[in-house]
Amino acid sequence: MRDKYKECIARHNLYSILREIHEGKKRNVYCAAGFKAISIDIDGYIYPCHRFVGDKEFCMGDVSTNVFEHDVIYNQLYKIPEKCKYCICQSICSGGCMHDNLLLMKNINIPAECNCKLQKVLTEQALKIYISLTDIDKKYLFGEESCYGG
């Protein structure tokens, strides 16, 4: 069962990367944490995402006092980590999950090497798959045309 679960995750990640390659979009931030999404704990404290809840260092405000310090995370979002500047995955990964970085590296702006290795393998595989796709494959895969002919 564990292998099936891992296979599903890998396929989802590969599809997401394939879609980003196809759309030609550059990802400026890895996720919406503190930018397009926030989490509020049961006491009304505001955090950049659910994974930061309870960590007062990343508390962005309090709904009861109507205080919201967006800058706690926002100023960090567009900083490209030094080790990412020339990485093949930079436009897809943008440094990865800030919370993963915090847990593994004790700094939200330093990507963990294990995550970098995984992202590089996924990106390389996605690129190999993408260049092998025909135009018809791309239409079906990315929803530009129904794969059922209608």
Backbone as a ProteinNet text record, in pm:
[ID]
protein_1_A
[PRIMARY]
MRDKYKECIARHNLYSILREIHEGKKRNVYCAAGFKAISIDIDGYIYPCHRFVGDKEFCMGDVSTNVFEHDVIYNQLYKIPEKCKYCICQSICSGGCMHDNLLLMKNINIPAECNCKLQKVLTEQALKIYISLTDIDKKYLFGEESCYGG
[TERTIARY]
81.9	0	87	195.4	283.5	341.2	379.1	434.8	332.5	206.5	99.9	82.5	87.8	73.5	187.3	310.3	426.1	414	363.4	346.5	246.7	138.3	37.7	96.3	172.5	234	330	414.2	511.3	440.7	334.1	260.8	199.7	145.2	86.7	194.4	308.8	417.1	465.8	479.8	523.8	422.6	295.4	193.3	197	211.8	219.1	337.4	450.3	569.5	549.2	492.2	463.4	373.8	273.3	180.9	253.9	340.4	416.1	509.3	571.5	657.9	573.8	460.4	372.7	322.8	283.4	229.1	338.2	463.4	574.9	575.6	514	507.5	627.8	672.8	779.7	715	742.4	686.8	775.1	715.2	790.2	797.1	695.9	692.4	648	692.4	659.8	512.6	460.7	320.5	259.5	137	62.9	75.5	159	170.8	198.7	106.8	122.7	104	73.4	61.1	-82.9	-130.7	-269.5	-347.9	-280	-345.6	-286.6	-369.9	-326	-401.4	-356.4	-426.7	-448.5	-562.8	-596.5	-621.4	-550.8	-569.5	-694.3	-725.5	-849.8	-850.2	-733.3	-724.6	-723	-732.3	-737.4	-602.8	-496.4	-364.9	-351.1	-288.6	-277.5	-136.7	-131.7	-5	-3.4	115.8	123.9	62.5	64.8	-2.2	-24.1	-100.7	-134.6	-11.4	94.5	213.6	289.2	264.8	331.5	248.9	124.6	37.4	106	108.4	170.4	312.9	376.3	512.8	504.4	516.4	496	590.9	706.3	799.8	736.2	642.3	579.3	434.5	397.1	263.4	256.4	153.8	139.3	36.5	-26.2	-125	-228	-333.6	-438.1	-571.2	-669.1	-797.1	-872.8	-851.4	-925.3	-880.3	-755.6	-706.1	-698.7	-739.8	-738.7	-597.8	-497.5	-358	-314.3	-254.2	-205.4	-73.2	34.4	168.9	208.5	166.5	190.1	338.8	419.9	563.1	641.3	586.5	656.4	703.9	619.2	652.9	668.5	586.4	581.3	718.5	796.8	929.6	1024.5	995	1079.1	1039.9	915.3	861	937.4	980.6	1042.9	1194.9	1250.3	1394.7	1429.3	1509.7	1554.4	1676	1667.1	1782.4	1907.2	2020.6	2147.2	2173.6	2150.1	2179.7	2083.9	1975.1	1874.5	1894.7	1977.6	1986.8	2018.5	2098.3	2136.1	2088.4	1990.7	1937.9	1837.6	1839.8	1747	1600.7	1577.8	1441.5	1393.8	1476.4	1444.9	1309.7	1275	1148.1	1028.4	1052.2	943.9	932.3	1042.6	1045.8	1054.8	1133.1	1151.8	1194.3	1271.6	1323.8	1244.3	1132.2	1054.2	969.6	916.8	827.2	906.1	862	932.5	932.6	823.8	817.8	911.2	917.2	1014.8	1155.8	1184.6	1316.9	1344.8	1244.8	1260.6	1288.2	1211	1229.1	1364.8	1403.9	1525.4	1653	1640.2	1759.4	1760.6	1652.4	1638.8	1633.7	1597.7	1588.7	1491.7	1391.9	1291	1347.5	1464.9	1523.8	1639.5	1658.9	1764.1	1698.4	1688.8	1626.4	1709.1	1638.9	1705	1755.7	1875.2	1936.8	1852.1	1788.3	1705.9	1588.8	1529.5	1420.8	1472.5	1591.8	1652.3	1675.8	1730.6	1757.5	1628.5	1524.7	1396.4	1339.6	1343.8	1289.4	1365.9	1496.7	1577.5	1543.2	1527.1	1490.3	1353.3	1256.2	1121.7	1122.8	1196.8	1202.1	1270	1380.1	1448.4	1357.7	1286.7	1194.7	1080.9	1028.1	919.7	966.7	1087.8	1141.6	1156.8	1206.4	1219.8	1083.3	985.8	850.5	794.1	809.7	750.1	803.6	934	988.9	948.6	901.9	856.8	708.1	635.7	492.2	466.5	366.8	323.7	228.4	195.4	99	-36.3	-74.4	-202	-196.1	-83.9	-66.5	-83.9	-22.7	-29.5	-172.1	-244.9	-384.5	-467.3	-449.6	-524.7	-481.9	-352.3	-298.1	-331	-329.8	-348.5	-487.3	-580	-719.2	-758	-675.1	-708	-808.4	-823.2	-916.9	-954.8	-1078.8	-1122.5	-1053.7	-1005.2	-941.9	-1046.5	-1173.9	-1281.7	-1342.8	-1277.1	-1321.5	-1431.4	-1462.2	-1570.5	-1546.1
-119.2	0	126.6	124.3	240	275.1	173.9	198.1	262.3	220.2	278.9	426.6	457	595	680.7	630.8	704.7	726.9	625.7	636.7	747.7	755.9	860.6	999.4	1013.8	1143.5	1182.2	1088.2	1116.9	1156.8	1088.7	1122.5	1261.5	1294.9	1428.3	1535.2	1516.3	1613.6	1625.6	1513.3	1517.3	1591	1564.9	1632.8	1783.8	1823.7	1967.1	2032.5	1965.2	2018.7	2021.9	1915.3	1912.6	2029.4	2056.3	2166.1	2300.6	2318.7	2443.8	2460.1	2351.7	2357	2394.3	2328.6	2352	2496.7	2549.3	2685.1	2791	2749	2842.2	2947.9	2916.1	3012.9	2998.1	3111.8	3111.7	3129.4	3040.2	3049.3	3143.1	3250	3345	3302.5	3230.9	3180.3	3035	2957.5	2815.5	2791.9	2866.2	2847.8	2981.7	2978.1	3100	3143	3077	3104.6	3251.8	3315.6	3455	3552.9	3502.5	3585.4	3582.3	3464.8	3447.9	3363.1	3312	3227.2	3254	3238.3	3249.8	3145.1	3123.9	3036.7	3114.1	3090.8	3157.2	3048.7	3057.1	2954.6	2985.1	2899.3	2914.1	3036.9	3095	3216.4	3342.7	3328.1	3443.4	3490.9	3417.5	3456.5	3413.4	3499.8	3479.9	3431.1	3326.9	3267.7	3253.5	3243.5	3233.2	3104.7	2996.3	2872.4	2785.1	2679.5	2591.4	2528.3	2514.6	2450.4	2540.2	2671	2764.1	2793.4	2745.9	2775.4	2734.2	2826.9	2802.8	2854.4	2884.8	2937.3	3089.8	3148.3	3293.1	3378.4	3324.3	3398.7	3431.8	3348.3	3368.1	3414.6	3459.6	3515.3	3648.8	3662.9	3781.9	3880.4	3846.6	3937.3	3865.7	3941.1	3893	3951.9	3867.6	3918	3999.5	3972.7	4045.3	4190.5	4219.6	4357.4	4421.4	4344.4	4392.6	4430.8	4359.3	4382.7	4272.5	4314.5	4217.3	4267.1	4202.9	4239	4149.1	4187.1	4110	4092	4187.5	4187.6	4072.3	4008.2	3898.4	3794.8	3759.3	3660.3	3723.5	3820.9	3877.7	3922.2	3986.3	4033.3	3918.1	3799.9	3683	3609	3627	3546.9	3558.8	3676.2	3696.4	3690.3	3653.7	3635.6	3498.7	3497.6	3370.1	3326.3	3210.1	3162.9	3155.5	3189.1	3193.4	3063.1	2949.8	2821.5	2789.8	2867.7	2841.3	2925.5	3026.9	3123.7	3062	2957.6	2896.4	2751.4	2716.4	2580.3	2559.8	2443	2409.3	2415.3	2399.9	2396.8	2532.1	2632.9	2760.1	2816.2	2809.5	2868.4	2779.9	2659.3	2568.1	2559	2555.6	2530.2	2657.9	2754.1	2881.5	2865.5	2764.4	2748.3	2654.5	2607.9	2509.2	2565.6	2475.8	2509.1	2576.2	2694.4	2767.5	2689.8	2620.6	2546.4	2425.4	2355.4	2246.3	2299.8	2414.7	2475.8	2506.6	2559.5	2592.3	2466.4	2362	2237.8	2173.7	2170.1	2097	2180.2	2310.9	2395.8	2509.1	2521	2626.9	2767.1	2775.7	2904.2	2887.9	2976.3	2961.8	2986.4	3048.8	3081.9	2992.3	2882.9	2788.3	2653.8	2617.7	2490.2	2370.4	2268.1	2145.2	2067.7	2014.5	1942	1823.2	1753.2	1637.3	1681.4	1796.9	1848.2	1893.2	1950	1991.8	1871.7	1765.8	1645.4	1588.2	1580	1528.2	1616	1747.2	1839.1	1828.6	1813.1	1800	1672.3	1562.3	1436.1	1449.8	1504.5	1521.4	1613.1	1722.5	1817.8	1756	1686	1620.5	1517.4	1439.1	1339.7	1407.8	1514.9	1588.2	1645.6	1698.5	1751.6	1641.3	1525.6	1412.8	1370.9	1363.4	1326.1	1432.3	1559	1667.8	1670.9	1655.4	1662.4	1541.8	1435.6	1318.5	1325.8	1423.8	1435.2	1491.2	1437.6	1493.4	1609.2	1685.7	1794.6	1740.9	1626.5	1565.3	1523	1464.1	1426.9	1548.9	1660	1782.5	1834.2	1827.8	1873.3	1790	1659.5	1571.7	1589.4	1592.2	1597.5	1727.3	1837.7	1967.1	2025.8	1942.9	1983.5	2078.6	2091.7	2183.4	2121.7	1991.5	1920.2	1792	1754.6	1633.2	1511.3	1424.9	1303.2	1202.3	1238.2	1150.4	1199.9	1296.3	1342.7	1446.4	1504.8	1603.3	1704.7
0	0	0	78.3	86.9	-50	-127.7	-260.9	-353.3	-343.2	-425.6	-390.5	-261.1	-215.6	-269.9	-259.4	-310.7	-460.9	-531.4	-675.9	-710.1	-634.2	-657.7	-634.2	-527.7	-498.6	-610.2	-651.1	-756.9	-885.3	-918	-1039.9	-1030	-914.4	-897.9	-915.2	-851.4	-862.6	-1005.8	-1073.4	-1212.4	-1299	-1277.8	-1357.5	-1332.5	-1208	-1176.1	-1246.6	-1246	-1311.9	-1463.1	-1518.6	-1662.6	-1701.9	-1621.6	-1650.8	-1646.7	-1549.3	-1540.7	-1660.6	-1702.6	-1821.3	-1942.7	-1957.7	-2072.6	-2077.2	-1962.7	-1957.6	-1963.8	-1944.4	-1953.2	-1844.8	-1733.7	-1624.5	-1533.1	-1484.1	-1385.3	-1249.3	-1159.8	-1025.3	-943.9	-892.7	-810.9	-665.5	-621.5	-484.7	-489.5	-391.8	-390.2	-359	-263.9	-227	-187.5	-145.7	-114.8	31.1	108.5	252	280.5	350.3	388.2	275.3	157.8	38.7	-11.1	-45.7	-87.8	10.8	110	209.2	347	447.3	586	667.6	789.8	883.6	1012	1072.8	1198.2	1301.6	1414.7	1517.5	1600.4	1695.1	1771.3	1862.1	1886.5	1967.4	1882.3	1751	1661.7	1610.1	1640.3	1589.8	1443.7	1364.9	1220.7	1185.9	1103.1	1060.7	908.7	848	701.8	645.8	721.6	679.4	802.3	784	896	960.3	886.8	941	1039.4	1034.9	1125.8	1251.4	1255.8	1369.9	1500	1594.9	1724.2	1734.9	1624.3	1625.3	1626.7	1744.8	1762.6	1678	1642.3	1557.3	1422.1	1378.6	1248.5	1259.5	1377.7	1397.3	1323	1241	1156.8	1211.5	1320.8	1376.5	1460.4	1488.9	1578.3	1531.8	1505.1	1454.2	1558.6	1687	1790.5	1803.1	1766.3	1772.8	1635.2	1534.3	1395.7	1349.5	1400.4	1363.4	1267.3	1156.1	1058.2	1002.8	1043.1	998.3	881.4	765.9	644.1	616.1	656.7	625.5	688	791.5	858.7	757.3	663.4	561.6	424.5	394.7	260.2	210	294.3	253.3	221.2	272.3	246.8	119.2	74.6	-34.8	-165.4	-200	-330.3	-326.8	-213	-204.4	-260.9	-364.2	-419.7	-338.5	-275.4	-198.5	-286.8	-229.7	-303.9	-379.1	-313.3	-377.6	-491.7	-505.1	-609.2	-735.4	-727.7	-837.4	-973.1	-977.2	-1104.6	-1115.7	-1035.7	-1033.7	-1147.3	-1207.8	-1316.2	-1269.5	-1141.5	-1086.7	-1035.2	-1039.2	-974.3	-1014.9	-1141.8	-1184.5	-1151.3	-1106.6	-1068.6	-916.9	-849.9	-705.8	-621.5	-665.5	-594.2	-448.7	-420.6	-284.8	-197.1	-243.7	-169.8	-57.5	19.7	130.8	243.2	282.7	388.1	519.2	547.9	673.6	670.7	557.1	544.2	565.6	505	520.8	667.5	736.3	877.7	960.1	936.3	1012.3	987.1	861.6	825.8	832.3	807.5	799.6	902.3	978.4	1080.6	1020.4	892	823.1	706	696.7	590.6	451.4	442.1	312	270	340.1	301.9	273.6	146.1	110.7	158.2	201.5	246.3	125	136.3	25.3	-19.8	74.9	36.2	-51.3	-21.5	-105.2	-241.6	-243.3	-370.6	-460.8	-404.1	-483.5	-540.9	-458.9	-505.8	-616.6	-596.6	-697.1	-828.6	-821.1	-943.4	-1019	-947.4	-1012.9	-1078.9	-1006.2	-1062	-1184	-1175.7	-1286.9	-1408.8	-1387.6	-1500	-1566.6	-1486.2	-1542.9	-1618.5	-1561.5	-1627.9	-1761	-1765	-1890.9	-1995.6	-1954.2	-2047.3	-2101.7	-2013.4	-2056.3	-2149.5	-2112.1	-2190.2	-2333.7	-2349.2	-2485.5	-2570.3	-2505.2	-2581.3	-2618.1	-2564.2	-2591.9	-2731.3	-2796.9	-2925.3	-2897.2	-2999.1	-2982	-2936.2	-2988.9	-2948.7	-2802	-2759.9	-2618.8	-2529.1	-2569.6	-2489.5	-2480	-2589.5	-2587.3	-2491	-2495.6	-2405.9	-2260.6	-2238.9	-2103.9	-2031.4	-2104.7	-2040.3	-2060.7	-2106.3	-2110.3	-2220.6	-2321.3	-2429.7	-2525.6	-2515.1	-2601.3	-2528.2	-2535.9	-2468.6	-2528.3	-2442.9	-2492.3	-2538.8	-2523.8	-2569.3	-2699	-2761.9	-2892.9	-2889.6	-2777.8	-2775.5	-2680.7
[MASK]
++++++++++++++++++++++++++++++++++++++++++++++++++++++++++++++++++++++++++++++++++++++++++++++++++++++++++++++++++++++++++++++++++++++++++++++++++++++

